Amino acid sequence: MTQINNRFLAFFLTLLMITFLGCTSTSKQSGTGEYFDDTVITTKVKAAIFNEPTLKSAEINVETFKGVVQLSGFVSSQADINKAVEVARNVKGVVSVKNDMLIK
């Protein structure tokens, strides 16, 4: 009976470790927790840009990976680029901002 319990326990612990390892992150893939954190940061940055009256938020795309925010799209001026980067940097959780916006 003890041997059956030991095998069940070993199986359960192995399954538990595999589950945890499946949720960890790599350099090119975020873990489950990081994915949700990045989603929250993206939403906050989009909201901050939307609430900035000088920016046209529909023309600015926001993506986040491990806290690094990438801004892309077309804007009217260099001042708009600078403002969007500034707004994004001020959002809590943003590690850095990568600017890929272009002036149309």
C-alpha positions in Angstrom: 0.0 0.0 0.0 2.8 2.4 0.8 4.4 1.7 -2.6 1.2 2.8 -4.3 1.0 6.0 -2.2 4.7 6.8 -3.1 4.1 6.3 -6.8 1.0 8.5 -6.6 2.9 11.1 -4.8 5.8 11.0 -7.2 3.4 11.2 -10.2 1.5 14.1 -8.6 4.7 16.1 -7.9 6.0 15.5 -11.4 2.7 16.7 -12.8 2.9 19.8 -10.6 6.4 20.6 -11.6 5.6 20.2 -15.3 2.6 22.6 -14.8 4.8 25.2 -13.2 7.6 24.9 -15.8 5.0 25.4 -18.5 4.1 28.8 -17.0 7.6 30.2 -16.8 9.0 32.7 -19.2 11.9 32.5 -21.7 13.8 35.3 -23.4 11.4 35.3 -26.4 8.2 34.2 -24.7 6.4 35.6 -21.6 5.0 33.5 -18.9 1.3 33.6 -17.9 1.8 36.3 -15.2 3.9 38.4 -17.4 1.4 38.2 -20.3 -1.3 39.6 -18.1 1.0 42.3 -16.8 1.9 43.3 -20.3 -1.8 43.4 -21.2 -2.6 45.7 -18.3 0.4 48.0 -19.3 -0.8 48.1 -22.9 -4.3 49.0 -21.8 -3.0 51.7 -19.4 -0.8 53.2 -22.1 -3.6 53.2 -24.7 -5.9 54.9 -22.1 -3.3 57.5 -21.3 -2.7 58.3 -25.0 -6.5 58.4 -25.5 -6.9 60.9 -22.6 -4.1 63.2 -24.1 -6.1 65.7 -26.1 -3.3 66.6 -28.5 -2.8 63.0 -29.7 -5.0 61.0 -32.2 -5.0 57.7 -30.4 -6.4 55.8 -33.4 -3.2 56.4 -35.3 -0.9 55.0 -32.5 -0.5 51.3 -32.0 0.7 50.0 -28.6 2.3 46.6 -27.9 4.1 45.5 -24.7 6.5 42.7 -24.1 8.1 42.2 -20.6 7.3 45.8 -19.7 8.9 47.3 -22.9 6.3 49.3 -24.7 6.5 49.7 -28.5 4.7 52.6 -30.1 4.1 52.5 -33.9 1.9 54.2 -36.4 1.7 57.5 -38.2 1.4 60.9 -36.4 1.3 64.5 -37.6 4.5 65.9 -36.1 7.6 65.2 -34.1 5.9 66.9 -31.1 3.2 64.2 -31.3 5.9 61.5 -31.2 7.6 63.2 -28.2 4.3 63.5 -26.4 3.3 59.9 -27.0 6.6 58.6 -25.7 6.4 60.9 -22.7 2.9 59.7 -21.9 3.9 56.1 -22.2 7.0 56.5 -20.0 4.8 57.9 -17.2 2.6 54.8 -17.0 3.3 52.6 -14.0 5.0 49.3 -15.0 6.6 50.6 -18.2 10.3 49.6 -18.2 11.2 51.4 -21.4 9.6 52.8 -24.6 10.6 51.8 -28.1 9.5 54.5 -30.7 8.6 53.2 -34.2 6.3 56.0 -35.0 6.6 57.9 -38.3 5.5 61.4 -39.4 3.0 61.3 -42.2 
